[in-house]
Amino acid sequence: MVKINRDAAFKSSKAALSIVVRDSSGSLCYVHCDISCAASALYAEIIAIHSTCLFASNHGWLNAIVESDSQMTISLSSSGAHPPWRFATLIDGIRLWAKNMQITFS
């Protein structure tokens, strides 16, 4: 199992995304940051969680805890409620990864 901390900072249609991955003993496995375009702070946080799930899948981390400071993003990702249409495709992808890979959000 890995624990993945993910965050996004938003300003002027740009998002800075960061990721920190630790293994079950707390040892640092991976650190990365990148820049993306985003329409809002919430959209940036959703992009961050979506890319984290893709990243975990690509690395074979099938059992992961994903932590974010965005309560709204965590709520949208882990509930069964219909997300706002502008986020639906990304949220559906996150939910599918979470189900198939045993990803939990906090």
PDB file as gemmi writes it, atoms N, CA and C in Angstrom:
CRYST1    1.000    1.000    1.000  90.00  90.00  90.00 P 1                      
ATOM      1  N   MET A   1       0.841  -1.174   0.000  1.00  0.00           N  
ATOM      2  CA  MET A   1       0.000   0.000   0.000  1.00  0.00           C  
ATOM      3  C   MET A   1       0.889   1.241   0.000  1.00  0.00           C  
ATOM      4  N   VAL A   2       0.430   2.265  -0.709  1.00  0.00           N  
ATOM      5  CA  VAL A   2       1.110   3.559  -0.716  1.00  0.00           C  
ATOM      6  C   VAL A   2       0.139   4.636  -0.268  1.00  0.00           C  
ATOM      7  N   LYS A   3       0.707   5.707   0.247  1.00  0.00           N  
ATOM      8  CA  LYS A   3      -0.069   6.894   0.609  1.00  0.00           C  
ATOM      9  C   LYS A   3       0.382   8.005  -0.315  1.00  0.00           C  
ATOM     10  N   ILE A   4      -0.574   8.610  -0.990  1.00  0.00           N  
ATOM     11  CA  ILE A   4      -0.275   9.636  -1.973  1.00  0.00           C  
ATOM     12  C   ILE A   4      -0.902  10.955  -1.529  1.00  0.00           C  
ATOM     13  N   ASN A   5      -0.067  11.954  -1.300  1.00  0.00           N  
ATOM     14  CA  ASN A   5      -0.546  13.290  -0.991  1.00  0.00           C  
ATOM     15  C   ASN A   5      -0.511  14.106  -2.272  1.00  0.00           C  
ATOM     16  N   ARG A   6      -1.621  14.747  -2.555  1.00  0.00           N  
ATOM     17  CA  ARG A   6      -1.730  15.496  -3.799  1.00  0.00           C  
ATOM     18  C   ARG A   6      -2.339  16.855  -3.490  1.00  0.00           C  
ATOM     19  N   ASP A   7      -1.813  17.894  -4.125  1.00  0.00           N  
ATOM     20  CA  ASP A   7      -2.344  19.227  -3.907  1.00  0.00           C  
ATOM     21  C   ASP A   7      -2.280  20.025  -5.202  1.00  0.00           C  
ATOM     22  N   ALA A   8      -3.114  21.041  -5.259  1.00  0.00           N  
ATOM     23  CA  ALA A   8      -3.127  21.944  -6.415  1.00  0.00           C  
ATOM     24  C   ALA A   8      -3.236  23.367  -5.904  1.00  0.00           C  
ATOM     25  N   ALA A   9      -2.549  24.260  -6.570  1.00  0.00           N  
ATOM     26  CA  ALA A   9      -2.669  25.695  -6.306  1.00  0.00           C  
ATOM     27  C   ALA A   9      -3.109  26.348  -7.613  1.00  0.00           C  
ATOM     28  N   PHE A  10      -4.070  27.248  -7.534  1.00  0.00           N  
ATOM     29  CA  PHE A  10      -4.677  27.827  -8.731  1.00  0.00           C  
ATOM     30  C   PHE A  10      -4.515  29.342  -8.733  1.00  0.00           C  
ATOM     31  N   LYS A  11      -4.134  29.874  -9.918  1.00  0.00           N  
ATOM     32  CA  LYS A  11      -4.076  31.328 -10.111  1.00  0.00           C  
ATOM     33  C   LYS A  11      -4.084  31.628 -11.608  1.00  0.00           C  
ATOM     34  N   SER A  12      -4.951  32.516 -12.004  1.00  0.00           N  
ATOM     35  CA  SER A  12      -4.983  33.011 -13.385  1.00  0.00           C  
ATOM     36  C   SER A  12      -5.007  31.906 -14.432  1.00  0.00           C  
ATOM     37  N   SER A  13      -5.936  30.995 -14.306  1.00  0.00           N  
ATOM     38  CA  SER A  13      -6.139  29.892 -15.260  1.00  0.00           C  
ATOM     39  C   SER A  13      -5.003  28.877 -15.302  1.00  0.00           C  
ATOM     40  N   LYS A  14      -4.105  28.909 -14.324  1.00  0.00           N  
ATOM     41  CA  LYS A  14      -3.029  27.922 -14.253  1.00  0.00           C  
ATOM     42  C   LYS A  14      -3.058  27.239 -12.897  1.00  0.00           C  
ATOM     43  N   ALA A  15      -2.679  25.968 -12.907  1.00  0.00           N  
ATOM     44  CA  ALA A  15      -2.636  25.194 -11.671  1.00  0.00           C  
ATOM     45  C   ALA A  15      -1.256  24.578 -11.512  1.00  0.00           C  
ATOM     46  N   ALA A  16      -0.706  24.726 -10.331  1.00  0.00           N  
ATOM     47  CA  ALA A  16       0.525  24.023  -9.971  1.00  0.00           C  
ATOM     48  C   ALA A  16       0.093  22.784  -9.201  1.00  0.00           C  
ATOM     49  N   LEU A  17       0.523  21.621  -9.666  1.00  0.00           N  
ATOM     50  CA  LEU A  17       0.121  20.347  -9.073  1.00  0.00           C  
ATOM     51  C   LEU A  17       1.343  19.671  -8.467  1.00  0.00           C  
ATOM     52  N   SER A  18       1.191  19.159  -7.252  1.00  0.00           N  
ATOM     53  CA  SER A  18       2.301  18.464  -6.618  1.00  0.00           C  
ATOM     54  C   SER A  18       1.839  17.097  -6.118  1.00  0.00           C  
ATOM     55  N   ILE A  19       2.783  16.162  -6.058  1.00  0.00           N  
ATOM     56  CA  ILE A  19       2.485  14.820  -5.591  1.00  0.00           C  
ATOM     57  C   ILE A  19       3.658  14.317  -4.750  1.00  0.00           C  
ATOM     58  N   VAL A  20       3.318  13.673  -3.629  1.00  0.00           N  
ATOM     59  CA  VAL A  20       4.301  13.033  -2.758  1.00  0.00           C  
ATOM     60  C   VAL A  20       3.776  11.634  -2.473  1.00  0.00           C  
ATOM     61  N   VAL A  21       4.613  10.616  -2.723  1.00  0.00           N  
ATOM     62  CA  VAL A  21       4.210   9.220  -2.516  1.00  0.00           C  
ATOM     63  C   VAL A  21       5.120   8.594  -1.468  1.00  0.00           C  
ATOM     64  N   ARG A  22       4.499   7.933  -0.479  1.00  0.00           N  
ATOM     65  CA  ARG A  22       5.243   7.210   0.553  1.00  0.00           C  
ATOM     66  C   ARG A  22       4.742   5.773   0.617  1.00  0.00           C  
ATOM     67  N   ASP A  23       5.660   4.842   0.935  1.00  0.00           N  
ATOM     68  CA  ASP A  23       5.259   3.444   1.065  1.00  0.00           C  
ATOM     69  C   ASP A  23       4.716   3.196   2.473  1.00  0.00           C  
ATOM     70  N   SER A  24       4.363   1.937   2.768  1.00  0.00           N  
ATOM     71  CA  SER A  24       3.719   1.614   4.046  1.00  0.00           C  
ATOM     72  C   SER A  24       4.618   1.856   5.252  1.00  0.00           C  
ATOM     73  N   SER A  25       5.926   1.926   5.051  1.00  0.00           N  
ATOM     74  CA  SER A  25       6.833   2.223   6.165  1.00  0.00           C  
ATOM     75  C   SER A  25       7.091   3.725   6.308  1.00  0.00           C  
ATOM     76  N   GLY A  26       6.503   4.528   5.430  1.00  0.00           N  
ATOM     77  CA  GLY A  26       6.667   5.974   5.478  1.00  0.00           C  
ATOM     78  C   GLY A  26       7.834   6.497   4.667  1.00  0.00           C  
ATOM     79  N   SER A  27       8.527   5.596   3.973  1.00  0.00           N  
ATOM     80  CA  SER A  27       9.668   6.011   3.155  1.00  0.00           C  
ATOM     81  C   SER A  27       9.194   6.717   1.892  1.00  0.00           C  
ATOM     82  N   LEU A  28       9.904   7.762   1.542  1.00  0.00           N  
ATOM     83  CA  LEU A  28       9.585   8.537   0.351  1.00  0.00           C  
ATOM     84  C   LEU A  28       9.847   7.712  -0.904  1.00  0.00           C  
ATOM     85  N   CYS A  29       8.855   7.608  -1.766  1.00  0.00           N  
ATOM     86  CA  CYS A  29       8.977   6.850  -3.023  1.00  0.00           C  
ATOM     87  C   CYS A  29       9.084   7.765  -4.241  1.00  0.00           C  
ATOM     88  N   TYR A  30       8.389   8.903  -4.198  1.00  0.00           N  
ATOM     89  CA  TYR A  30       8.299   9.732  -5.396  1.00  0.00           C  
ATOM     90  C   TYR A  30       7.832  11.129  -5.021  1.00  0.00           C  
ATOM     91  N   VAL A  31       8.389  12.129  -5.671  1.00  0.00           N  
ATOM     92  CA  VAL A  31       7.965  13.520  -5.533  1.00  0.00           C  
ATOM     93  C   VAL A  31       7.979  14.133  -6.926  1.00  0.00           C  
ATOM     94  N   HIS A  32       6.929  14.891  -7.246  1.00  0.00           N  
ATOM     95  CA  HIS A  32       6.867  15.510  -8.569  1.00  0.00           C  
ATOM     96  C   HIS A  32       5.934  16.714  -8.505  1.00  0.00           C  
ATOM     97  N   CYS A  33       6.170  17.680  -9.364  1.00  0.00           N  
ATOM     98  CA  CYS A  33       5.240  18.789  -9.532  1.00  0.00           C  
ATOM     99  C   CYS A  33       5.167  19.141 -11.015  1.00  0.00           C  
ATOM    100  N   ASP A  34       4.036  19.701 -11.412  1.00  0.00           N  
ATOM    101  CA  ASP A  34       3.868  20.124 -12.793  1.00  0.00           C  
ATOM    102  C   ASP A  34       2.852  21.259 -12.856  1.00  0.00           C  
ATOM    103  N   ILE A  35       2.682  21.802 -14.036  1.00  0.00           N  
ATOM    104  CA  ILE A  35       1.767  22.916 -14.281  1.00  0.00           C  
ATOM    105  C   ILE A  35       0.700  22.445 -15.276  1.00  0.00           C  
ATOM    106  N   SER A  36      -0.533  22.907 -15.055  1.00  0.00           N  
ATOM    107  CA  SER A  36      -1.638  22.564 -15.945  1.00  0.00           C  
ATOM    108  C   SER A  36      -2.546  23.781 -16.089  1.00  0.00           C  
ATOM    109  N   CYS A  37      -3.340  23.799 -17.120  1.00  0.00           N  
ATOM    110  CA  CYS A  37      -4.377  24.820 -17.270  1.00  0.00           C  
ATOM    111  C   CYS A  37      -5.609  24.364 -16.500  1.00  0.00           C  
ATOM    112  N   ALA A  38      -6.323  25.303 -15.910  1.00  0.00           N  
ATOM    113  CA  ALA A  38      -7.543  24.967 -15.171  1.00  0.00           C  
ATOM    114  C   ALA A  38      -8.471  26.173 -15.179  1.00  0.00           C  
ATOM    115  N   ALA A  39      -9.769  25.899 -15.145  1.00  0.00           N  
ATOM    116  CA  ALA A  39     -10.756  26.969 -15.182  1.00  0.00           C  
ATOM    117  C   ALA A  39     -11.109  27.503 -13.797  1.00  0.00           C  
ATOM    118  N   SER A  40     -10.790  26.738 -12.747  1.00  0.00           N  
ATOM    119  CA  SER A  40     -11.111  27.156 -11.378  1.00  0.00           C  
ATOM    120  C   SER A  40     -10.244  26.375 -10.400  1.00  0.00           C  
ATOM    121  N   ALA A  41     -10.284  26.781  -9.150  1.00  0.00           N  
ATOM    122  CA  ALA A  41      -9.532  26.065  -8.119  1.00  0.00           C  
ATOM    123  C   ALA A  41     -10.074  24.648  -7.941  1.00  0.00           C  
ATOM    124  N   LEU A  42     -11.399  24.483  -7.961  1.00  0.00           N  
ATOM    125  CA  LEU A  42     -11.985  23.143  -7.827  1.00  0.00           C  
ATOM    126  C   LEU A  42     -11.589  22.262  -9.005  1.00  0.00           C  
ATOM    127  N   TYR A  43     -11.627  22.815 -10.200  1.00  0.00           N  
ATOM    128  CA  TYR A  43     -11.225  22.048 -11.382  1.00  0.00           C  
ATOM    129  C   TYR A  43      -9.761  21.617 -11.261  1.00  0.00           C  
ATOM    130  N   ALA A  44      -8.909  22.492 -10.737  1.00  0.00           N  
ATOM    131  CA  ALA A  44      -7.495  22.149 -10.540  1.00  0.00           C  
ATOM    132  C   ALA A  44      -7.357  20.991  -9.557  1.00  0.00           C  
ATOM    133  N   GLU A  45      -8.123  21.008  -8.475  1.00  0.00           N  
ATOM    134  CA  GLU A  45      -8.067  19.918  -7.494  1.00  0.00           C  
ATOM    135  C   GLU A  45      -8.563  18.598  -8.103  1.00  0.00           C  
ATOM    136  N   ILE A  46      -9.604  18.668  -8.916  1.00  0.00           N  
ATOM    137  CA  ILE A  46     -10.123  17.461  -9.566  1.00  0.00           C  
ATOM    138  C   ILE A  46      -9.102  16.915 -10.557  1.00  0.00           C  
ATOM    139  N   ILE A  47      -8.469  17.791 -11.323  1.00  0.00           N  
ATOM    140  CA  ILE A  47      -7.405  17.360 -12.239  1.00  0.00           C  
ATOM    141  C   ILE A  47      -6.289  16.674 -11.448  1.00  0.00           C  
ATOM    142  N   ALA A  48      -5.941  17.231 -10.297  1.00  0.00           N  
ATOM    143  CA  ALA A  48      -4.877  16.667  -9.469  1.00  0.00           C  
ATOM    144  C   ALA A  48      -5.225  15.243  -9.021  1.00  0.00           C  
ATOM    145  N   ILE A  49      -6.446  15.019  -8.561  1.00  0.00           N  
ATOM    146  CA  ILE A  49      -6.852  13.682  -8.112  1.00  0.00           C  
ATOM    147  C   ILE A  49      -6.950  12.724  -9.301  1.00  0.00           C  
ATOM    148  N   HIS A  50      -7.487  13.201 -10.410  1.00  0.00           N  
ATOM    149  CA  HIS A  50      -7.579  12.362 -11.611  1.00  0.00           C  
ATOM    150  C   HIS A  50      -6.193  11.911 -12.071  1.00  0.00           C  
ATOM    151  N   SER A  51      -5.257  12.844 -12.139  1.00  0.00           N  
ATOM    152  CA  SER A  51      -3.908  12.488 -12.589  1.00  0.00           C  
ATOM    153  C   SER A  51      -3.205  11.594 -11.573  1.00  0.00           C  
ATOM    154  N   THR A  52      -3.550  11.733 -10.307  1.00  0.00           N  
ATOM    155  CA  THR A  52      -2.996  10.850  -9.278  1.00  0.00           C  
ATOM    156  C   THR A  52      -3.463   9.415  -9.487  1.00  0.00           C  
ATOM    157  N   CYS A  53      -4.738   9.232  -9.770  1.00  0.00           N  
ATOM    158  CA  CYS A  53      -5.259   7.881 -10.033  1.00  0.00           C  
ATOM    159  C   CYS A  53      -4.587   7.280 -11.262  1.00  0.00           C  
ATOM    160  N   LEU A  54      -4.429   8.056 -12.311  1.00  0.00           N  
ATOM    161  CA  LEU A  54      -3.733   7.583 -13.507  1.00  0.00           C  
ATOM    162  C   LEU A  54      -2.292   7.222 -13.173  1.00  0.00           C  
ATOM    163  N   PHE A  55      -1.629   8.059 -12.402  1.00  0.00           N  
ATOM    164  CA  PHE A  55      -0.247   7.825 -11.990  1.00  0.00           C  
ATOM    165  C   PHE A  55      -0.137   6.523 -11.190  1.00  0.00           C  
ATOM    166  N   ALA A  56      -1.045   6.316 -10.239  1.00  0.00           N  
ATOM    167  CA  ALA A  56      -1.043   5.089  -9.427  1.00  0.00           C  
ATOM    168  C   ALA A  56      -1.262   3.867 -10.303  1.00  0.00           C  
ATOM    169  N   SER A  57      -2.183   3.970 -11.242  1.00  0.00           N  
ATOM    170  CA  SER A  57      -2.443   2.861 -12.169  1.00  0.00           C  
ATOM    171  C   SER A  57      -1.212   2.530 -12.996  1.00  0.00           C  
ATOM    172  N   ASN A  58      -0.561   3.547 -13.526  1.00  0.00           N  
ATOM    173  CA  ASN A  58       0.632   3.337 -14.356  1.00  0.00           C  
ATOM    174  C   ASN A  58       1.790   2.727 -13.572  1.00  0.00           C  
ATOM    175  N   HIS A  59       1.822   2.955 -12.260  1.00  0.00           N  
ATOM    176  CA  HIS A  59       2.899   2.417 -11.431  1.00  0.00           C  
ATOM    177  C   HIS A  59       2.516   1.101 -10.741  1.00  0.00           C  
ATOM    178  N   GLY A  60       1.317   0.617 -11.005  1.00  0.00           N  
ATOM    179  CA  GLY A  60       0.885  -0.652 -10.424  1.00  0.00           C  
ATOM    180  C   GLY A  60       0.549  -0.577  -8.948  1.00  0.00           C  
ATOM    181  N   TRP A  61       0.286   0.618  -8.440  1.00  0.00           N  
ATOM    182  CA  TRP A  61      -0.092   0.775  -7.044  1.00  0.00           C  
ATOM    183  C   TRP A  61      -1.597   0.558  -6.925  1.00  0.00           C  
ATOM    184  N   LEU A  62      -1.999  -0.692  -6.755  1.00  0.00           N  
ATOM    185  CA  LEU A  62      -3.407  -1.052  -6.795  1.00  0.00           C  
ATOM    186  C   LEU A  62      -4.126  -0.855  -5.470  1.00  0.00           C  
ATOM    187  N   ASN A  63      -3.402  -0.545  -4.431  1.00  0.00           N  
ATOM    188  CA  ASN A  63      -3.989  -0.308  -3.118  1.00  0.00           C  
ATOM    189  C   ASN A  63      -3.359   0.974  -2.575  1.00  0.00           C  
ATOM    190  N   ALA A  64      -4.107   2.066  -2.614  1.00  0.00           N  
ATOM    191  CA  ALA A  64      -3.527   3.359  -2.255  1.00  0.00           C  
ATOM    192  C   ALA A  64      -4.516   4.209  -1.465  1.00  0.00           C  
ATOM    193  N   ILE A  65      -3.963   5.045  -0.624  1.00  0.00           N  
ATOM    194  CA  ILE A  65      -4.726   6.084   0.059  1.00  0.00           C  
ATOM    195  C   ILE A  65      -4.327   7.406  -0.596  1.00  0.00           C  
ATOM    196  N   VAL A  66      -5.301   8.130  -1.098  1.00  0.00           N  
ATOM    197  CA  VAL A  66      -5.044   9.431  -1.720  1.00  0.00           C  
ATOM    198  C   VAL A  66      -5.567  10.507  -0.786  1.00  0.00           C  
ATOM    199  N   GLU A  67      -4.672  11.391  -0.367  1.00  0.00           N  
ATOM    200  CA  GLU A  67      -5.044  12.490   0.518  1.00  0.00           C  
ATOM    201  C   GLU A  67      -5.031  13.812  -0.239  1.00  0.00           C  
ATOM    202  N   SER A  68      -6.028  14.636   0.060  1.00  0.00           N  
ATOM    203  CA  SER A  68      -6.145  15.956  -0.548  1.00  0.00           C  
ATOM    204  C   SER A  68      -6.703  16.917   0.491  1.00  0.00           C  
ATOM    205  N   ASP A  69      -6.388  18.196   0.347  1.00  0.00           N  
ATOM    206  CA  ASP A  69      -6.951  19.190   1.256  1.00  0.00           C  
ATOM    207  C   ASP A  69      -8.253  19.777   0.720  1.00  0.00           C  
ATOM    208  N   SER A  70      -8.753  19.227  -0.385  1.00  0.00           N  
ATOM    209  CA  SER A  70     -10.000  19.717  -0.978  1.00  0.00           C  
ATOM    210  C   SER A  70     -11.152  18.784  -0.588  1.00  0.00           C  
ATOM    211  N   GLN A  71     -11.912  19.194   0.426  1.00  0.00           N  
ATOM    212  CA  GLN A  71     -13.030  18.388   0.893  1.00  0.00           C  
ATOM    213  C   GLN A  71     -14.054  18.154  -0.221  1.00  0.00           C  
ATOM    214  N   MET A  72     -14.289  19.153  -1.041  1.00  0.00           N  
ATOM    215  CA  MET A  72     -15.260  19.019  -2.131  1.00  0.00           C  
ATOM    216  C   MET A  72     -14.805  17.954  -3.131  1.00  0.00           C  
ATOM    217  N   THR A  73     -13.534  17.959  -3.490  1.00  0.00           N  
ATOM    218  CA  THR A  73     -13.014  16.973  -4.438  1.00  0.00           C  
ATOM    219  C   THR A  73     -13.106  15.564  -3.866  1.00  0.00           C  
ATOM    220  N   ILE A  74     -12.745  15.402  -2.605  1.00  0.00           N  
ATOM    221  CA  ILE A  74     -12.835  14.093  -1.961  1.00  0.00           C  
ATOM    222  C   ILE A  74     -14.288  13.636  -1.917  1.00  0.00           C  
ATOM    223  N   SER A  75     -15.188  14.530  -1.575  1.00  0.00           N  
ATOM    224  CA  SER A  75     -16.613  14.207  -1.523  1.00  0.00           C  
ATOM    225  C   SER A  75     -17.137  13.785  -2.892  1.00  0.00           C  
ATOM    226  N   LEU A  76     -16.810  14.546  -3.934  1.00  0.00           N  
ATOM    227  CA  LEU A  76     -17.248  14.197  -5.286  1.00  0.00           C  
ATOM    228  C   LEU A  76     -16.662  12.862  -5.733  1.00  0.00           C  
ATOM    229  N   SER A  77     -15.418  12.587  -5.358  1.00  0.00           N  
ATOM    230  CA  SER A  77     -14.730  11.377  -5.799  1.00  0.00           C  
ATOM    231  C   SER A  77     -15.235  10.127  -5.106  1.00  0.00           C  
ATOM    232  N   SER A  78     -15.697  10.254  -3.875  1.00  0.00           N  
ATOM    233  CA  SER A  78     -16.055   9.065  -3.116  1.00  0.00           C  
ATOM    234  C   SER A  78     -17.557   8.855  -2.946  1.00  0.00           C  
ATOM    235  N   SER A  79     -18.368   9.778  -3.402  1.00  0.00           N  
ATOM    236  CA  SER A  79     -19.818   9.599  -3.273  1.00  0.00           C  
ATOM    237  C   SER A  79     -20.395   9.011  -4.562  1.00  0.00           C  
ATOM    238  N   GLY A  80     -21.624   8.588  -4.471  1.00  0.00           N  
ATOM    239  CA  GLY A  80     -22.311   8.069  -5.647  1.00  0.00           C  
ATOM    240  C   GLY A  80     -23.193   9.109  -6.315  1.00  0.00           C  
ATOM    241  N   ALA A  81     -23.196  10.320  -5.782  1.00  0.00           N  
ATOM    242  CA  ALA A  81     -24.037  11.386  -6.317  1.00  0.00           C  
ATOM    243  C   ALA A  81     -23.555  11.815  -7.700  1.00  0.00           C  
ATOM    244  N   HIS A  82     -24.482  12.324  -8.495  1.00  0.00           N  
ATOM    245  CA  HIS A  82     -24.120  12.820  -9.818  1.00  0.00           C  
ATOM    246  C   HIS A  82     -23.312  14.111  -9.670  1.00  0.00           C  
ATOM    247  N   PRO A  83     -22.116  14.143 -10.234  1.00  0.00           N  
ATOM    248  CA  PRO A  83     -21.309  15.365 -10.154  1.00  0.00           C  
ATOM    249  C   PRO A  83     -21.822  16.409 -11.141  1.00  0.00           C  
ATOM    250  N   PRO A  84     -21.454  17.666 -10.938  1.00  0.00           N  
ATOM    251  CA  PRO A  84     -21.788  18.685 -11.936  1.00  0.00           C  
ATOM    252  C   PRO A  84     -21.275  18.243 -13.312  1.00  0.00           C  
ATOM    253  N   TRP A  85     -22.021  18.506 -14.357  1.00  0.00           N  
ATOM    254  CA  TRP A  85     -21.698  17.974 -15.681  1.00  0.00           C  
ATOM    255  C   TRP A  85     -20.304  18.360 -16.153  1.00  0.00           C  
ATOM    256  N   ARG A  86     -19.833  19.549 -15.787  1.00  0.00           N  
ATOM    257  CA  ARG A  86     -18.519  19.989 -16.268  1.00  0.00           C  
ATOM    258  C   ARG A  86     -17.377  19.179 -15.659  1.00  0.00           C  
ATOM    259  N   PHE A  87     -17.660  18.462 -14.550  1.00  0.00           N  
ATOM    260  CA  PHE A  87     -16.651  17.618 -13.912  1.00  0.00           C  
ATOM    261  C   PHE A  87     -16.928  16.126 -14.100  1.00  0.00           C  
ATOM    262  N   ALA A  88     -18.066  15.788 -14.707  1.00  0.00           N  
ATOM    263  CA  ALA A  88     -18.545  14.397 -14.715  1.00  0.00           C  
ATOM    264  C   ALA A  88     -17.550  13.408 -15.308  1.00  0.00           C  
ATOM    265  N   THR A  89     -16.931  13.725 -16.422  1.00  0.00           N  
ATOM    266  CA  THR A  89     -16.006  12.783 -17.054  1.00  0.00           C  
ATOM    267  C   THR A  89     -14.809  12.496 -16.159  1.00  0.00           C  
ATOM    268  N   LEU A  90     -14.229  13.532 -15.577  1.00  0.00           N  
ATOM    269  CA  LEU A  90     -13.079  13.337 -14.685  1.00  0.00           C  
ATOM    270  C   LEU A  90     -13.478  12.583 -13.415  1.00  0.00           C  
ATOM    271  N   ILE A  91     -14.604  12.949 -12.817  1.00  0.00           N  
ATOM    272  CA  ILE A  91     -15.062  12.282 -11.598  1.00  0.00           C  
ATOM    273  C   ILE A  91     -15.411  10.819 -11.876  1.00  0.00           C  
ATOM    274  N   ASP A  92     -16.062  10.537 -12.996  1.00  0.00           N  
ATOM    275  CA  ASP A  92     -16.369   9.144 -13.348  1.00  0.00           C  
ATOM    276  C   ASP A  92     -15.090   8.320 -13.490  1.00  0.00           C  
ATOM    277  N   GLY A  93     -14.051   8.904 -14.082  1.00  0.00           N  
ATOM    278  CA  GLY A  93     -12.770   8.216 -14.203  1.00  0.00           C  
ATOM    279  C   GLY A  93     -12.155   7.936 -12.847  1.00  0.00           C  
ATOM    280  N   ILE A  94     -12.193   8.928 -11.958  1.00  0.00           N  
ATOM    281  CA  ILE A  94     -11.660   8.769 -10.603  1.00  0.00           C  
ATOM    282  C   ILE A  94     -12.396   7.639  -9.889  1.00  0.00           C  
ATOM    283  N   ARG A  95     -13.714   7.646  -9.965  1.00  0.00           N  
ATOM    284  CA  ARG A  95     -14.517   6.613  -9.297  1.00  0.00           C  
ATOM    285  C   ARG A  95     -14.229   5.226  -9.850  1.00  0.00           C  
ATOM    286  N   LEU A  96     -14.032   5.122 -11.146  1.00  0.00           N  
ATOM    287  CA  LEU A  96     -13.729   3.826 -11.756  1.00  0.00           C  
ATOM    288  C   LEU A  96     -12.376   3.306 -11.269  1.00  0.00           C  
ATOM    289  N   TRP A  97     -11.355   4.169 -11.277  1.00  0.00           N  
ATOM    290  CA  TRP A  97     -10.054   3.761 -10.752  1.00  0.00           C  
ATOM    291  C   TRP A  97     -10.169   3.348  -9.287  1.00  0.00           C  
ATOM    292  N   ALA A  98     -10.889   4.144  -8.499  1.00  0.00           N  
ATOM    293  CA  ALA A  98     -11.025   3.855  -7.068  1.00  0.00           C  
ATOM    294  C   ALA A  98     -11.639   2.482  -6.849  1.00  0.00           C  
ATOM    295  N   LYS A  99     -12.633   2.175  -7.618  1.00  0.00           N  
ATOM    296  CA  LYS A  99     -13.311   0.882  -7.489  1.00  0.00           C  
ATOM    297  C   LYS A  99     -12.397  -0.270  -7.931  1.00  0.00           C  
ATOM    298  N   ASN A 100     -11.764  -0.137  -9.064  1.00  0.00           N  
ATOM    299  CA  ASN A 100     -10.956  -1.226  -9.632  1.00  0.00           C  
ATOM    300  C   ASN A 100      -9.616  -1.402  -8.941  1.00  0.00           C  
ATOM    301  N   MET A 101      -9.112  -0.351  -8.318  1.00  0.00           N  
ATOM    302  CA  MET A 101      -7.770  -0.409  -7.747  1.00  0.00           C  
ATOM    303  C   MET A 101      -7.760  -0.342  -6.219  1.00  0.00           C  
ATOM    304  N   GLN A 102      -8.887  -0.274  -5.586  1.00  0.00           N  
ATOM    305  CA  GLN A 102      -8.976  -0.154  -4.131  1.00  0.00           C  
ATOM    306  C   GLN A 102      -8.287   1.120  -3.631  1.00  0.00           C  
ATOM    307  N   ILE A 103      -8.629   2.233  -4.249  1.00  0.00           N  
ATOM    308  CA  ILE A 103      -8.130   3.538  -3.815  1.00  0.00           C  
ATOM    309  C   ILE A 103      -9.156   4.122  -2.840  1.00  0.00           C  
ATOM    310  N   THR A 104      -8.654   4.612  -1.729  1.00  0.00           N  
ATOM    311  CA  THR A 104      -9.510   5.317  -0.782  1.00  0.00           C  
ATOM    312  C   THR A 104      -9.046   6.771  -0.702  1.00  0.00           C  
ATOM    313  N   PHE A 105      -9.969   7.659  -0.357  1.00  0.00           N  
ATOM    314  CA  PHE A 105      -9.692   9.088  -0.314  1.00  0.00           C  
ATOM    315  C   PHE A 105      -9.846   9.629   1.096  1.00  0.00           C  
ATOM    316  N   SER A 106      -8.982  10.559   1.452  1.00  0.00           N  
ATOM    317  CA  SER A 106      -9.135  11.234   2.751  1.00  0.00           C  
ATOM    318  C   SER A 106      -8.619  12.659   2.628  1.00  0.00           C  
TER     319      SER A 106                                                      
END                                                                             
